[in-house]
Amino acid sequence: MTDTTIPVNFYQSEENCAISRVALLVEYCGLEFRGSQAQRNQPTVQSAVQIALQQLNLKTSAVSFASRTDAGVNALGQVAHFDVATDALVNVSNLASALNAVLPGSIAVRAVQLDLGRSFHARRDATAKWYRYKIYNSRNRSVWAQHGATLHRPVLDTDLMNQAAQLILGEHEFTSFKDLGSNVTHDFCRIEAIQVSRDGDFITVDVAANRFLYKMVRNIVGQLMVIGNHKNSLSPETILKVISERDRRKASHSAPAEGLTLMSVHYQAPFNLFEKDVYVQQFKNILKPMESLQNENLFRKAS
């Protein structure tokens, strides 16, 4: 079933008009939504954005997202695109401000890019994505713990977790960390960067990859938390054994959704979107060491 807010005949009705493709940089709190993709009779980010566009009297195509996020998952740098009749944009002087005036408080458009070529696609043209998982790790209760972080009471060894994380850098077949419901053609992903760090009672897991499988980040974090718990007496190398099994049943439980945030999406030229955004800049710095290594390897092969 389709959501009634999603346009189904936009291109047919606008076939004689000039069409513009627009990109949005969107942030949202996932706790209020059943995910990013539209679902019938369910609150979703896509439905909220479509309704906001309708309130501005903008007839558009369906909004497409760079990454599909599950219920409870947050975003700071989600990218979306849609098509709209070029003439209709003339009546909206500042699309970001106009959308933010009608969107619910849990969603904000941080930037807009107009005049994109029709060949651009938010999901298909993305070359890497960066997710951050936050864990509140303390034996004491905190009223702030569930705001963008998940609670884990046993004290975790972040050094062990980070040692395990570094072992999965590069390309692996991540079948063991893919939940049912995925329809991808293969399970190979390339981890570009991964880091586990602690700041007081909060642990941060940053993961950047060229692609992610369904619930892959949450499943990796779940495994890292099991390794970081000294009661389990597991070595960092355990994560490689789990990967080699290629069996979801061999891995640990999935970490809760509320600790996960999509930080940024990376694009290459000519689609250098939102270059001035702070998270886009941070993501570029995260990817630099891996790009340098790839260039060095290419040079060696050419030699």
N, C-alpha and C positions, 0 to 999 in steps of 0.2 A: 504494500500500500504506500502511496505517496503522500507527502505533507501538502495540505491545501495552500500553503503559502509559497510553494515552489512553482515558478512559471513553467509552463509546459509548451507554449506555442510562441515564444518570444521571436525566434528567427523567422518563423512563417509570417507573423504579423508585421515585422519590421524589414521585410526582404527588400523593400525599395528605399530604405533609409541608410545613411552612413552610420556605421557602428563603431563605437570606441570600447577598447578593453581597459578596465580600471583595476588597479591592485590596491589592496588595503593591508596595512600593518595593524594587527588586532591583538589586544590583550583581554583576558577574561578570567574570572574566578569560576572554576569548573563545578564547585559544590552545588550550584543552583541549576545545573543542566544535566541532561541525560547524554551528554557527549556533544561533539561538534556537528555531526551529520544529522540532517532532518529525520525525524521519526514522527509518525502520525500520533497526534494527541499527546506529544511529549515536549517539554521545554528543551530546546537545543540552541546552540550558538547560531547555526545556519538559519533556523527559523526566525530568531530574533533579528538578525541582520536583514533578512528578506523583508520582514515586517517594517523595519525602519526605512528601508528603501521605498517601500510602498507608501509610507507616511509622507515621504518627500515627493510623492507623485513621480517617482522614477520607475519606469517599466524596464526591467532588466532580465537577463538570463539567470539561471540558477547560480548561486554563489558557490565557487569551488575552493576548497582549502588545500594548503600544501601538505598538511598532515592531519590524519583523522585521530582525534583524541577521544578517549572514553569518558564515561560519566565520572565526574569528580576531578578530572585532570585539568590543570590550569595552563594558561599560556601568557607569555609576555611578548613573544615575537611570532605569532601565527601570521601567515600570509594567505590572503584570499584574492580571488579575481572574479570579475563578472563583466558581462557586456551590456552596454546601454546605448540607446540612440544618441548620437553625438549632439543633436539639437537640444535634447532634454537637459544636458549638463550646463547649458548657457544660463539656465534659471537658478543654478546653485553655485554661488560664488566661492564658498569654502565647504567642500564636501565633508571633510573630517568634522568640522564644527557642527554642521547640520546633522550629521548622523549621531554625534554624541549628544545632541539635544533631545533626541527621541529614543536612543537606545536605553535599555535598562542599566542601572548603576553597576552591574556586575560585568559589563562589556564596555570597552572603550576602543575607538579607532585612534591609533597613535600617529598615523601618517597615511597619506594617499599619494599614489603615483598615477597620473593620467597619461593618455596618448601612448599606451603600450601597443606594440604590434599584436595582431590577432594570433600570431604564432605562439605567444607566451602562454604557458600553463603553470599555475602555481605549484601543482604537484609534480608533473612530469619534468619540469625544468629544474627542480630542486636537486642540487648535487650533494648536499649534506644537511643534516639536522642536528641540533644540539638540545639535549634534554638535561634537566637538573632534578635530582631527587634529594629532598630534605628529610632528615630524621632527627626527631627530638629524642636524645639518648640520655635519660636520667632516671634514677629511681624515684625522684620526686615529681609530683603532678604539677602541671603548668597550665594556666588558662590560655596561654598563647600557643601551646604545642600543636593544636590542630589547625592553625591558620597557615596553610601551605606547607605543613610538615606532618609526618606520621610519628606516633609514639612507639618507642621501643625501650622497655624498662631495663633488661639486663645490659650492663655496660659493655659496649662493643670495642674491640681492638681495631682501630682504624688503620694501623700499620699492616696488620694481617689482611684486612679488606683491600687495601691499596696494592699490596703485593699480588693478591689474587687478580685484581683488576688489570694490572699491567700484563698479565699472562694472556689476556684475550685481545690485546692490541693486534691489529691487522685483520686479515680475512679468515673467517671460520664459518662452518656450517652450523647455524644456531637453532637447529630443530629442537633441541632440548629446552630452549627458552622461548618457544613459540606456542601460544595457546591455540586451542581448537577455534575454528571460525575464520582462519586465514585461507585465502584462495590464491596465494602467490605461486609462481611457477618454480621457484627455488628458494632455499633457505640460507644462501650465502650472503653475508653482510661483512663490510669492512669497517672495523672500529678505528676511527681516525685518532681519537684521543679519549682517555678516560682517567679520572682522578678522584680519589677519596680523601677528604680532608675534614678536620674537626676545628670548630670555633666554639669553645665553651661546651655547652650541652647539645650543640647542633652539629650534625654530620652532614656534609654535602657530597653527593656523588654526581659528577659531571660526566656525561657520555656524549660523544659526537660520532656519527657514523654516516656512511653514504646512503644507508637505508635501514629501516627497523621492521622487524616482524611484529605480529600482533602481540601486545603486552610484553615485548622483549625486554624493554628497560626495566619494568617492574619485576620481571622474573630474574633478571641478572642481579638487581639490587636485593631481592629476596635471598638469592644464593650467597651473595656477599655478606649479608647479615648473619646467616647461619655459620659461615666460616669465621666471622668476627666474634662470635660468641664462644668464649673459651670452654664452656660446658660441653660443647660438641667435639672438642679435640680434633678439629679438621685442619689439614694443612692448606696453604694457598693453592697447591697443585690440584686440589679436589675439583676446582672449577673446570680444569682441562679434562678430567675424567668424565665429568658430567656432560661436557660438550661432545666428547668422543662417543658417548652412548647414543646420541641422536634420538633421545626418548624423553618426552616431557615428564614422564612419571619418575624419572631418575633425579630430577631437579627439585629444588625446594619450592615452597609455596610462593605465590606472587605477593609482592609488597603492595600495600593499600594504595589506591589511586590518588588520595588527597595529597600525598607527598611529591607528586610528579608535576613538573612544569616544562612546557615547550618554550625554550629560551629564544631560539633564533633559527632561521632557515637560510642556507647559503645558496647563492646563484652565481653563475659565471657570466662573463660578457657574452652577448650584449645586454643581458638582464641583470645589471648591477643595481638591485633594488635597495632603496632606503639606506644608502651608504653612510649617512650622517647619524644613523641610529646607534645608540651606545652599545646595544647587544649585538648588532651586526658587526661593529668594530671589534668587540671582544671575541666574537666567533672567528673573525678573520685572523686574530692573533693566536687563537687556539689551533687553527689549521696550519699556520705557517711552518712549524717544525715538520709536520707530515709532508707538506708540499715540497719542502727543501729536500727531504729524504727521497721522495718520489723522483724529483728532478735529478738527484745524484745517481739514483739507480738507473734512470733512463740514459744518463750520460755514460755510465759504465757499460751498459748494453751496446750503445752506439760505438763505443771505443773498441 
